[in-house]
Amino acid sequence: MFTLDPRLQQDSLPIGDFPLCRLLLSNDSNYPWFILVPRREDISEIFQLGVADQQQLWQESTLLAQRLKDAFDADKMNVAALGNVVKQLHVHVIVRKHEDAAWPAPIWGKQPATPYSAEQVAAIRERLRLVLAEDFTFLEG
Amino acid sequence: MFTLDPRLQQDSLPIGDFPLCRLLLSNDSNYPWFILVPRREDISEIFQLGVADQQQLWQESTLLAQRLKDAFDADKMNVAALGNVVKQLHVHVIVRKHEDAAWPAPIWGKQPATPYSAEQVAAIRERLRLVLAEDFTFLEG
């Protein structure tokens, strides 16, 4: 059974589910920073997924990056599977802007996380509802 | 016509070609750090590639990560498309080890690059020859 890594659970807010991945919002208002987690057990590298799951992961991450770029007016999307600390396979999909707190550096380790207010999360959820329509199930927020 | 970004050209060594991507070795001996660059023009985001190219990119990056993990005995593979500085689409595929210079942080901005000696590059090329067989063309080193 799929269980979200405790560290991911602590540092993020669940948004909803693609066919393969749980979509999380990293609880750091410095950046619109999303995380895709395939709902599979004991996977830490992309190539450990079955071939069909790999294709699905790439489709979901690419679709998400494209939709977020429009929805959040990104200057650049950053897509990364690192996992040095949290072993459970997860893919960061991050909206980057020229004026954000870390630009042009990668975001990790640059700024202390600034948690969202409930209103901010509701606004992001609302924005996502406009761009993630088919093949996505929103969780109760 | 495909032309490699001057910054990528300056900071890396060309290794060879997959069907879609040029494979580069980042000239930083702190990590076995490879870069895939789709040989296409004017692409900065994965979703700007055609669908067939997207699939090919993911296949090449996943195959490469799998082969490098074995060849270099990685503790974790890091795969990332960032591109905040170099606009030309490129995917980092990095061998991470628990004892490397940045672990567990992402590698970017952690250590000044330490260029390889000619012998070190030859050794890496040789190691790659053992694991990248079909569907890969080595460039003259």
Contacts between the chains, C-beta under 8 A, distances in Angstrom:
chain1	res1	chain2	res2	distance
A	44	B	76	7.3
A	45	B	65	6.8
A	45	B	66	7.6
A	45	B	69	7.0
A	45	B	76	7.7
A	45	B	77	5.8
A	46	B	62	5.5
A	46	B	65	6.7
A	46	B	79	6.7
A	47	B	62	5.0
A	47	B	63	7.7
A	47	B	65	5.9
A	47	B	66	4.1
A	47	B	69	7.8
A	54	B	58	7.0
A	54	B	62	6.1
A	55	B	55	7.2
A	55	B	58	7.5
A	58	B	54	7.0
A	58	B	55	7.5
A	58	B	58	4.3
A	62	B	46	5.5
A	62	B	47	5.0
A	62	B	54	6.1
A	63	B	47	7.7
A	65	B	45	6.8
A	65	B	46	6.7
A	65	B	47	5.9
A	66	B	45	7.6
A	66	B	47	4.1
A	69	B	45	7.0
A	69	B	47	7.8
A	76	B	44	7.3
A	76	B	45	7.7
A	76	B	82	7.8
A	76	B	83	5.9
A	76	B	84	5.5
A	77	B	45	5.8
A	77	B	81	7.9
A	78	B	80	7.3
A	78	B	81	7.2
A	78	B	82	4.9
A	78	B	83	7.6
A	78	B	84	7.1
A	79	B	46	6.7
A	79	B	80	7.0
A	79	B	81	4.7
A	80	B	78	7.3
A	80	B	79	7.0
A	80	B	80	3.5
A	80	B	81	7.2
A	80	B	82	6.9
A	80	B	106	7.8
A	81	B	77	7.9
A	81	B	78	7.2
A	81	B	79	4.7
A	81	B	80	7.1
A	82	B	76	7.8
A	82	B	78	4.9
A	82	B	80	6.8
A	82	B	106	5.8
A	83	B	76	5.9
A	83	B	78	7.6
A	84	B	76	5.5
A	84	B	78	7.1
A	84	B	96	6.1
A	84	B	103	6.5
A	84	B	104	3.8
A	84	B	105	7.4
A	84	B	106	7.5
A	85	B	104	5.1
A	96	B	84	6.0
A	103	B	84	6.5
A	104	B	84	3.8
A	104	B	85	5.1
A	105	B	84	7.4
A	105	B	108	6.7
A	105	B	109	5.7
A	106	B	80	7.9
A	106	B	82	5.8
A	106	B	84	7.5
A	106	B	106	5.7
A	106	B	108	4.9
A	106	B	109	7.4
A	108	B	105	6.7
A	108	B	106	4.8
A	109	B	105	5.7
A	109	B	106	7.4
